[in-house]
Amino acid sequence: MKRAAIAGFAAGIAMMIGGALGAVSGHYTEPQAETGSDAVMNPMIGGQAMLPDRGILENLSASPMHGRLLAALKASGVAAALKSNGQFTIFAPTNAAFAAAGQQPKSNLARRMSYLIVPGKYDSVALLRLISEAGGDARLRTAEGGVLVARMNGPTNIQIMDEKGHTANIAIYDVRDKNGIVHVVDHMIEPSGPVRQLASR
């Protein structure tokens, strides 16, 4: 029964991906184009090269800092949705962030993993523009249907706040992949409240 529910949830994510990223008010924001991908080299993660011609899952597989995230994406079924056509931005907690969060129930794993994903390709330049346009707090709609808030933490660092008020700093920016952007974050971010109905197009 749980597997069927998770499979259905993952299917809903797959249907929604490619949808709008925008403010919670309902204002639609066109996905921002990746800036300067041909001229900018990807940062390394844990000493491993991240190649822009690989997909998000391929690069996460090469990262020594994201084994737990990759396992959770696969176990939840959300990894399959990331293989669909579309562009995604994922706020990727490290193994240390998973460990610090403690044991989590498996029953809401798909929901927690899809909350880390924002449909559309948003590098740091696009995030900074959204933060500026929103007057300091850019509200991003996640694939789970919830909200993440991007804001500045000091003059140069972007911080992500979840619905519980917990914050995570972006530790490594702009890992460009052929199907999106990975930003490495130093803490877990999680949804709150009841399960939401995923939008579909």
Backbone as JSON, one array per atom type, in Angstrom:
{
  "sequence": "MKRAAIAGFAAGIAMMIGGALGAVSGHYTEPQAETGSDAVMNPMIGGQAMLPDRGILENLSASPMHGRLLAALKASGVAAALKSNGQFTIFAPTNAAFAAAGQQPKSNLARRMSYLIVPGKYDSVALLRLISEAGGDARLRTAEGGVLVARMNGPTNIQIMDEKGHTANIAIYDVRDKNGIVHVVDHMIEPSGPVRQLASR",
  "N": [[0.82, -1.2, 0.0], [1.91, 1.26, 0.88], [3.97, 1.45, -0.96], [2.55, 1.74, -3.34], [1.36, 4.19, -2.89], [3.6, 5.84, -2.76], [4.59, 5.46, -5.33], [2.51, 6.57, -6.79], [2.68, 9.19, -5.9], [5.22, 9.91, -6.88], [4.66, 9.72, -9.59], [2.88, 11.83, -9.81], [4.62, 13.95, -9.29], [6.26, 13.76, -11.54], [4.42, 14.48, -13.5], [3.98, 17.11, -12.82], [6.44, 18.37, -13.01], [8.26, 20.65, -14.93], [6.42, 22.51, -14.84], [5.24, 25.69, -13.56], [7.52, 27.94, -11.96], [7.25, 30.12, -9.39], [6.13, 32.98, -7.53], [4.33, 32.51, -4.47], [2.01, 33.85, -4.46], [0.79, 33.38, -6.79], [1.68, 34.61, -8.99], [3.18, 34.19, -12.08], [6.4, 33.25, -13.0], [8.63, 33.25, -15.59], [10.85, 30.57, -16.29], [14.25, 31.17, -15.64], [16.95, 31.65, -17.84], [19.93, 29.71, -17.98], [22.97, 31.21, -17.1], [25.79, 32.07, -18.88], [26.89, 29.43, -19.21], [28.62, 28.21, -21.0], [30.97, 29.56, -20.67], [31.72, 29.35, -18.04], [33.27, 27.32, -15.66], [32.28, 24.37, -13.93], [32.01, 24.16, -10.35], [33.92, 21.97, -8.19], [32.84, 19.11, -6.27], [33.56, 17.9, -3.19], [36.11, 17.32, -4.12], [35.64, 16.06, -6.51], [35.02, 16.14, -10.0], [32.38, 17.92, -11.51], [30.42, 17.54, -14.21], [29.11, 19.49, -16.86], [27.76, 18.31, -18.97], [26.55, 16.09, -18.01], [23.7, 14.57, -16.4], [21.68, 15.65, -13.56], [21.44, 13.54, -11.66], [23.58, 11.91, -12.39], [25.81, 13.55, -11.82], [25.4, 13.91, -9.04], [25.82, 11.29, -8.28], [28.54, 11.09, -8.59], [29.47, 12.65, -6.58], [31.1, 12.66, -3.47], [29.86, 13.66, -1.29], [27.14, 13.32, -1.33], [25.88, 10.84, -1.1], [23.82, 9.92, 0.6], [21.67, 11.58, -0.07], [21.29, 10.85, -2.76], [20.59, 8.14, -2.46], [18.18, 8.45, -1.07], [16.63, 9.85, -2.95], [16.38, 7.89, -4.91], [15.13, 5.78, -3.47], [12.69, 6.94, -2.86], [11.46, 7.27, -5.27], [11.57, 9.65, -6.56], [13.84, 10.15, -8.04], [13.36, 9.03, -10.54], [11.58, 10.86, -11.64], [13.28, 13.0, -12.01], [14.59, 12.23, -14.25], [12.97, 12.76, -16.32], [11.87, 14.79, -19.13], [12.74, 18.17, -18.84], [13.7, 20.98, -16.78], [15.43, 21.52, -13.77], [15.96, 22.82, -10.48], [17.87, 21.89, -7.8], [18.17, 21.84, -4.32], [20.62, 20.63, -2.6], [21.15, 18.71, 0.12], [23.97, 17.81, 2.13], [25.71, 14.74, 3.06], [26.41, 15.08, 5.74], [24.48, 16.92, 6.53], [22.17, 15.37, 6.36], [22.76, 13.5, 8.38], [22.83, 15.13, 10.66], [20.17, 15.83, 10.82], [18.97, 13.62, 11.84], [17.19, 10.46, 12.34], [14.66, 9.93, 9.98], [11.17, 9.54, 9.21], [10.2, 7.01, 6.88], [7.84, 7.13, 5.57], [7.12, 9.63, 4.55], [9.04, 10.19, 2.67], [9.17, 10.63, -0.13], [7.78, 13.02, -0.35], [9.45, 14.75, 1.15], [11.79, 14.68, -0.4], [10.94, 15.71, -2.88], [10.4, 18.26, -2.12], [12.83, 19.49, -2.09], [13.28, 20.25, -4.63], [12.96, 22.59, -7.23], [11.04, 23.4, -9.95], [12.44, 24.41, -13.04], [15.34, 26.26, -14.14], [17.61, 27.61, -12.16], [20.2, 29.5, -11.57], [22.75, 31.11, -9.51], [22.71, 33.8, -10.25], [20.13, 34.14, -11.27], [18.67, 33.58, -8.93], [19.52, 35.66, -7.26], [18.45, 37.81, -8.68], [15.69, 37.3, -8.43], [15.43, 37.55, -5.63], [16.06, 40.24, -5.3], [14.0, 41.44, -6.84], [11.82, 40.68, -5.33], [12.07, 42.15, -3.05], [13.72, 41.21, -1.06], [12.91, 38.71, 0.03], [12.52, 35.95, -1.74], [10.02, 33.9, -2.83], [9.77, 30.59, -3.56], [8.21, 28.11, -5.48], [7.98, 24.7, -4.86], [8.51, 21.35, -6.24], [7.03, 19.7, -4.66], [4.92, 21.22, -4.0], [5.03, 23.06, -2.04], [6.68, 25.8, -0.32], [9.76, 27.47, -0.59], [11.95, 29.89, 0.76], [14.15, 32.19, -0.54], [16.83, 34.17, 0.47], [19.13, 36.82, 1.28], [22.09, 36.17, 3.16], [24.06, 37.94, 4.67], [26.43, 39.86, 2.65], [27.11, 38.35, 0.38], [26.16, 35.73, 0.4], [23.61, 33.32, -0.23], [20.73, 32.28, 1.43], [18.53, 29.62, 2.25], [15.25, 29.19, 3.35], [13.03, 26.99, 4.99], [9.58, 25.84, 5.34], [9.25, 25.43, 8.02], [10.76, 27.29, 9.2], [13.42, 26.74, 9.41], [16.81, 27.15, 8.38], [19.16, 27.01, 5.65], [22.38, 27.38, 4.38], [23.66, 28.12, 1.15], [26.29, 26.3, 0.17], [27.88, 25.48, -1.94], [27.66, 26.81, -5.06], [25.83, 26.77, -8.18], [26.27, 24.3, -9.72], [26.27, 23.16, -12.73], [24.16, 21.26, -14.77], [23.05, 19.08, -17.42], [20.32, 18.98, -17.26], [19.59, 20.91, -15.43], [20.28, 22.73, -12.37], [22.4, 22.34, -9.57], [22.51, 23.28, -6.23], [24.51, 23.1, -3.47], [23.59, 22.55, -0.14], [23.92, 23.26, 3.39], [22.33, 22.3, 5.47], [19.39, 20.36, 6.32], [16.31, 20.94, 4.65], [12.83, 21.15, 5.0], [9.37, 20.32, 4.3], [6.26, 21.51, 5.77], [3.16, 20.98, 7.56], [0.0, 19.67, 6.15], [-0.17, 17.07, 3.6], [0.08, 18.24, 0.3], [-1.9, 18.84, -2.64], [-0.53, 17.98, -5.67], [0.12, 20.11, -8.37], [-0.85, 19.77, -11.79], [-0.23, 19.7, -15.32]],
  "CA": [[0.0, 0.0, 0.0], [2.79, 2.42, 0.93], [4.7, 1.54, -2.24], [1.63, 2.27, -4.34], [1.19, 5.62, -2.6], [4.84, 6.51, -3.15], [4.65, 5.44, -6.8], [1.55, 7.56, -7.26], [3.24, 10.51, -5.59], [6.3, 10.15, -7.84], [4.02, 9.98, -10.89], [2.36, 13.19, -9.74], [5.77, 14.84, -9.43], [6.68, 13.73, -12.93], [3.45, 15.25, -14.27], [4.08, 18.52, -12.48], [7.73, 18.93, -13.37], [8.12, 21.4, -16.16], [5.43, 23.53, -14.54], [5.71, 27.03, -13.24], [8.19, 28.35, -10.73], [6.83, 31.5, -9.21], [5.78, 33.39, -6.18], [3.18, 31.8, -3.94], [0.83, 34.66, -4.74], [0.19, 32.94, -8.05], [2.36, 35.29, -10.08], [4.0, 33.24, -12.83], [7.71, 33.74, -13.41], [9.25, 32.39, -16.58], [12.15, 30.04, -15.87], [15.38, 31.98, -16.07], [17.97, 30.9, -18.59], [21.24, 29.53, -17.36], [23.81, 32.31, -17.55], [27.22, 31.87, -19.09], [27.29, 28.06, -18.95], [29.73, 27.82, -21.85], [32.18, 30.26, -20.27], [32.0, 29.14, -16.64], [33.5, 25.93, -15.28], [31.58, 23.93, -12.73], [32.81, 23.89, -9.15], [34.04, 20.57, -7.82], [32.22, 18.76, -5.0], [34.36, 16.9, -2.51], [37.26, 16.96, -4.94], [35.21, 15.37, -7.73], [34.56, 17.01, -11.08], [30.97, 17.92, -11.88], [30.45, 17.84, -15.64], [27.86, 20.09, -17.29], [27.06, 17.48, -19.96], [25.9, 14.99, -17.31], [22.46, 14.91, -15.71], [21.77, 15.9, -12.12], [21.68, 12.29, -10.93], [24.95, 11.45, -12.69], [26.75, 14.35, -11.04], [25.24, 13.57, -7.63], [26.44, 9.97, -8.09], [29.99, 11.27, -8.52], [29.8, 13.46, -5.4], [31.26, 11.91, -2.23], [29.1, 14.34, -0.23], [25.7, 13.22, -1.56], [25.42, 9.45, -1.15], [22.54, 9.76, 1.31], [20.64, 12.23, -0.88], [21.05, 10.02, -3.94], [19.85, 6.95, -2.01], [16.82, 8.87, -0.73], [15.94, 10.17, -4.2], [16.05, 6.62, -5.57], [14.18, 5.03, -2.65], [11.4, 7.63, -2.86], [10.91, 7.33, -6.62], [11.73, 11.0, -7.12], [14.93, 10.1, -9.01], [12.78, 8.75, -11.85], [11.01, 12.11, -12.14], [14.38, 13.86, -12.46], [15.06, 11.77, -15.55], [12.01, 13.18, -17.33], [12.22, 16.03, -19.82], [12.49, 19.33, -18.01], [14.84, 21.61, -16.12], [15.17, 21.54, -12.34], [16.97, 23.31, -9.53], [17.79, 21.09, -6.58], [18.94, 22.27, -3.17], [21.12, 19.3, -2.28], [21.8, 18.58, 1.43], [25.12, 16.91, 2.18], [25.6, 13.6, 3.99], [26.47, 15.62, 7.1], [23.18, 17.53, 6.82], [21.25, 14.25, 6.64], [23.11, 12.92, 9.68], [22.45, 16.08, 11.7], [18.71, 15.86, 10.9], [18.53, 12.44, 12.57], [16.36, 9.48, 11.64], [13.41, 10.49, 9.47], [10.23, 8.49, 8.8], [10.22, 6.69, 5.45], [6.5, 7.31, 5.02], [7.0, 10.9, 3.81], [10.32, 10.4, 2.01], [8.95, 11.23, -1.46], [7.4, 14.42, -0.13], [10.62, 15.51, 1.58], [12.74, 14.79, -1.5], [10.41, 16.61, -3.92], [10.44, 19.62, -1.56], [14.16, 20.04, -2.38], [13.36, 20.5, -6.08], [12.18, 23.69, -7.79], [11.02, 23.32, -11.4], [13.11, 25.53, -13.69], [16.81, 26.27, -14.01], [17.9, 28.85, -11.43], [21.55, 29.65, -11.05], [22.84, 32.14, -8.46], [22.33, 35.09, -10.83], [18.67, 34.17, -11.31], [18.18, 33.68, -7.55], [19.76, 37.03, -6.79], [17.48, 38.69, -9.34], [14.4, 37.08, -7.78], [15.49, 38.13, -4.28], [15.99, 41.7, -5.47], [12.66, 41.82, -7.32], [10.84, 40.41, -4.27], [12.34, 43.01, -1.91], [14.52, 40.54, -0.03], [12.48, 37.33, 0.26], [11.95, 35.34, -2.95], [9.28, 32.69, -2.48], [9.89, 29.64, -4.66], [7.3, 26.96, -5.41], [8.71, 23.45, -5.04], [7.8, 20.27, -6.9], [6.13, 19.14, -3.66], [3.79, 22.13, -3.89], [5.27, 23.97, -0.93], [7.4, 27.05, -0.52], [11.08, 27.79, -0.05], [12.26, 31.32, 0.69], [15.55, 32.52, -0.77], [17.15, 35.51, 0.94], [20.56, 37.03, 1.5], [22.65, 36.0, 4.5], [25.29, 38.69, 4.45], [26.49, 40.52, 1.35], [27.4, 37.49, -0.77], [25.66, 34.37, 0.53], [22.17, 33.11, -0.3], [20.21, 31.35, 2.44], [17.23, 29.05, 1.93], [14.46, 28.92, 4.55], [11.89, 26.12, 4.73], [8.3, 26.24, 5.93], [9.35, 25.33, 9.47], [11.63, 28.37, 9.66], [14.81, 26.28, 9.43], [17.57, 27.74, 7.28], [20.35, 26.34, 5.13], [23.18, 28.22, 3.51], [24.22, 27.48, -0.04], [27.73, 26.14, 0.39], [28.48, 25.41, -3.28], [26.69, 27.34, -6.01], [25.89, 26.69, -9.64], [26.75, 23.07, -10.37], [25.42, 23.11, -13.92], [23.92, 19.94, -15.32], [22.3, 19.23, -18.67], [18.89, 19.15, -16.97], [19.32, 21.84, -14.35], [21.3, 23.32, -11.5], [22.49, 21.86, -8.19], [23.13, 24.12, -5.2], [24.77, 22.3, -2.28], [23.2, 23.25, 1.08], [24.58, 22.69, 4.56], [21.35, 21.76, 6.42], [18.17, 19.85, 5.72], [15.14, 21.8, 4.56], [11.71, 20.23, 4.96], [8.03, 20.92, 4.25], [5.45, 21.39, 6.98], [1.72, 20.94, 7.31], [-0.56, 18.48, 5.51], [0.24, 16.78, 2.23], [-0.61, 19.11, -0.65], [-2.23, 18.29, -3.95], [0.39, 18.45, -6.67], [-0.48, 20.66, -9.58], [-0.46, 19.09, -13.02], [-0.53, 20.5, -16.51]],
  "C": [[0.86, 1.25, 0.0], [3.54, 2.6, -0.37], [3.82, 2.13, -3.32], [1.45, 3.76, -4.14], [2.42, 6.41, -3.03], [4.96, 6.58, -4.66], [3.7, 6.47, -7.39], [2.05, 8.97, -7.04], [4.32, 10.88, -6.59], [5.73, 10.44, -9.22], [3.45, 11.39, -10.93], [3.46, 14.22, -9.9], [6.19, 14.92, -10.89], [5.73, 14.53, -13.81], [3.62, 16.74, -14.04], [5.35, 19.16, -12.98], [7.65, 19.52, -14.76], [7.09, 22.51, -15.99], [6.07, 24.82, -14.08], [6.51, 27.07, -11.95], [7.75, 29.79, -10.54], [6.55, 31.8, -7.76], [4.5, 32.68, -5.76], [1.9, 32.57, -4.23], [0.14, 34.23, -6.01], [0.82, 33.63, -9.24], [3.29, 34.3, -10.76], [5.3, 33.92, -13.24], [8.29, 32.78, -14.42], [10.56, 31.85, -16.06], [13.29, 30.85, -16.47], [16.39, 31.11, -16.79], [19.24, 30.81, -17.78], [22.17, 30.6, -17.93], [25.25, 31.88, -17.68], [27.71, 30.46, -18.9], [28.49, 27.64, -19.8], [31.05, 28.42, -21.36], [32.61, 29.94, -18.84], [32.2, 27.65, -16.36], [32.73, 25.61, -14.01], [32.52, 23.85, -11.54], [32.92, 22.39, -8.94], [33.28, 20.35, -6.51], [33.04, 17.65, -4.37], [35.54, 16.41, -3.32], [36.92, 16.26, -6.24], [34.67, 16.36, -8.75], [33.07, 16.83, -11.32], [30.87, 18.4, -13.33], [29.11, 18.36, -16.13], [27.1, 19.28, -18.34], [26.44, 16.23, -19.33], [24.61, 15.49, -16.66], [22.69, 15.12, -14.23], [22.12, 14.63, -11.36], [23.08, 11.75, -11.17], [25.98, 12.24, -11.88], [26.63, 14.07, -9.54], [25.87, 12.21, -7.32], [27.95, 10.08, -7.94], [30.42, 12.03, -7.28], [29.96, 12.59, -4.17], [30.44, 12.51, -1.08], [27.6, 14.09, -0.32], [25.18, 11.79, -1.69], [24.05, 9.26, -0.52], [21.4, 10.42, 0.54], [20.29, 11.36, -2.08], [20.23, 8.79, -3.57], [18.39, 7.31, -1.7], [16.01, 9.22, -1.97], [15.51, 8.89, -4.91], [14.98, 5.86, -4.79], [12.78, 5.63, -2.69], [10.72, 7.61, -4.22], [11.08, 8.67, -7.29], [12.85, 11.04, -8.16], [14.39, 9.87, -10.41], [12.19, 10.01, -12.47], [12.1, 13.05, -12.65], [14.95, 13.43, -13.8], [14.12, 12.19, -16.68], [12.5, 14.45, -18.02], [11.85, 17.21, -18.92], [13.77, 19.85, -17.41], [14.47, 21.8, -14.65], [16.31, 22.24, -11.61], [16.78, 22.5, -8.26], [18.72, 21.65, -5.52], [19.36, 20.99, -2.45], [21.82, 19.24, -0.92], [22.94, 17.55, 1.38], [24.81, 15.72, 3.1], [25.59, 14.08, 5.44], [25.14, 16.26, 7.5], [22.13, 16.46, 7.11], [21.5, 13.69, 8.03], [22.64, 13.83, 10.81], [20.93, 16.12, 11.89], [18.16, 14.66, 11.66], [17.66, 11.52, 11.72], [15.04, 10.1, 11.24], [12.48, 9.35, 9.06], [10.26, 8.27, 7.28], [8.88, 6.99, 4.78], [6.34, 8.59, 4.21], [8.27, 11.22, 3.03], [10.15, 11.08, 0.65], [8.6, 12.71, -1.34], [8.61, 15.27, 0.23], [11.62, 15.7, 0.44], [12.23, 15.75, -2.59], [10.36, 18.06, -3.43], [11.79, 20.29, -1.83], [14.29, 20.52, -3.82], [12.43, 21.65, -6.47], [12.2, 23.53, -9.3], [11.6, 24.58, -12.03], [14.6, 25.51, -13.37], [17.24, 27.61, -13.43], [19.31, 28.84, -10.87], [21.57, 30.8, -10.04], [22.43, 33.51, -8.99], [20.8, 35.22, -10.86], [18.09, 34.28, -9.91], [18.36, 35.08, -7.0], [18.77, 38.01, -7.41], [16.1, 38.54, -8.7], [14.35, 37.69, -6.39], [15.36, 39.64, -4.36], [14.59, 42.14, -5.87], [11.6, 41.64, -6.23], [11.06, 41.27, -3.03], [13.04, 42.31, -0.76], [14.17, 39.09, 0.22], [11.81, 36.79, -1.0], [11.31, 34.02, -2.58], [9.22, 31.78, -3.7], [8.94, 28.47, -4.46], [8.08, 25.69, -5.72], [7.87, 22.43, -5.8], [6.79, 19.61, -5.97], [4.87, 19.98, -3.5], [3.93, 23.13, -2.78], [6.12, 25.16, -1.33], [8.78, 26.98, 0.12], [11.28, 29.28, -0.19], [13.76, 31.49, 0.52], [15.78, 33.95, -0.34], [18.65, 35.62, 1.13], [20.92, 36.77, 2.97], [24.04, 36.63, 4.46], [25.34, 39.21, 3.03], [26.64, 39.58, 0.16], [26.78, 36.1, -0.71], [24.14, 34.32, 0.48], [21.79, 32.03, 0.7], [18.83, 30.88, 2.0], [16.5, 28.73, 3.23], [13.28, 28.04, 4.18], [10.66, 26.6, 5.47], [8.27, 26.13, 7.45], [10.2, 26.44, 10.07], [13.08, 27.97, 9.78], [15.54, 26.84, 8.21], [18.77, 26.88, 6.91], [21.07, 27.32, 4.24], [23.59, 27.44, 2.27], [25.72, 27.48, 0.12], [28.5, 26.07, -0.92], [27.39, 25.79, -4.28], [26.92, 26.78, -7.42], [26.62, 25.47, -10.19], [25.8, 22.84, -11.54], [25.37, 21.7, -14.49], [23.11, 20.11, -16.6], [20.81, 19.39, -18.44], [18.64, 20.03, -15.75], [20.53, 22.32, -13.6], [21.23, 22.63, -10.13], [23.14, 22.94, -7.35], [23.29, 23.24, -3.96], [24.41, 23.12, -1.04], [23.71, 22.5, 2.3], [23.64, 22.17, 5.65], [20.15, 21.22, 5.65], [17.11, 20.94, 5.69], [13.94, 20.9, 4.29], [10.37, 20.96, 4.91], [7.35, 20.79, 5.61], [3.99, 21.28, 6.58], [1.28, 19.69, 6.58], [-0.01, 18.29, 4.1], [-0.59, 17.63, 1.28], [-0.9, 18.37, -1.94], [-1.23, 18.86, -4.95], [-0.37, 19.0, -7.87], [-0.04, 19.84, -10.78], [-0.88, 19.94, -14.2], [-1.06, 19.6, -17.58]]
}
